[in-house]
Amino acid sequence: MGRLTREQIQFFHTEGYLILDDVFAPDDLQPLRHEMAQRIDRKVRDLVAAGQLHDDYPDEPFERRLACIYHDARDNGEAIIRDLEGPAGGGHHGIEMFKIITHPKLLAVVESLVGPEIVGSSVYRIRPKIPGIGRGVVPWHQDSGYFMQLCDNQLILTCWIPLVDANAQNGCMQILPRAHRQGVFTHHTGGNAGFLVIEDGDLPDSPQQAVTAEVPLGGAVFMTNLTPHCSTPNHSDIVRWSVDLRYQGAEAPNNVGLWPDAEEDEEALEPFQVACYPPEADFMVQSRLHPDRVADYATFVQRREAFEQVKAIAYPKRGWTPVPVHAD
Ligand SMILES: O=C(O)CCC(=O)C(=O)O
């Protein structure tokens, strides 16, 4: 079911990305949209009860409600986003999120690219990009800019899945093709909204060469960890909802069998440096060799929460320096 053709696999490896319009039926994503809408509703009720929010836009659809609240009062919008994203960005771990992460249609594509033993990489993110608000605009980067150097030569597959039709107007991704075979480019800290950034002069090609990765609800964009990409402002009137999930083969460094020590003992944290992104929990999503190691929903939640509780899992970052100050 849903495995990639040889041509699609070759395209991915040559270009560094692949866009598929129909990984899911749009209805497959409805339960996740509903779960997020419910979570927003819970937070909205808390804010109303605390006297912080007055107009809660109950009749606005999932695509609009958060934007209306945000534009009335930024603090309320940010509080809702923080609740969804959690402290590290991948906070929401409801059952419908897990079902998408482990969805057989998605894993069939993932298997074509990383092989049959699949680790769900710790880094998955939920991104509500609010119309006209800069915080969701992600500057040029490679995901490896965030990962440990020991994973530079491993494939960590990003699956970027929109929860609405994503297009140039609402700020879909921009991808620089065929640049993923040139290693990790220089990143700087202090890009927009605190993200890492590759400055235009450090990109191997002009941003004008970028592919605008428009993709409908039900589709997905697949990229390597070395593929330079960014996303642009949302000029539409709906929230550009998306999730980005990551997967790697079980042979790539990971922390699947490890649990953090809540005491934050430096030595206990040392083994986590074997993972590509130590602060968050990896988990097994498919294995023919060791089916007993595949995480069920309870294990997934337990692992995510255990890592989240240890606020600062120490790991050597890559030593990127702040964005240089340019003279006019
Ligand atoms: O969703 C976006 O706007 C950016 C996503 C991104 O940079 C990523 O998935 O690494």
The ligand as an ORCA input file, in Angstrom:
! r2SCAN-3c Opt
* xyz 0 1
  O       6.157     24.687      8.624
  C       6.960     25.594      8.386
  O       6.590     26.738      8.137
  C       8.422     25.302      8.405
  C       8.705     23.861      8.636
  C      10.127     23.543      8.793
  O      10.994     24.359      8.727
  C      10.511     22.162      9.044
  O       9.655     21.277      8.990
  O      11.715     21.926      9.289
*
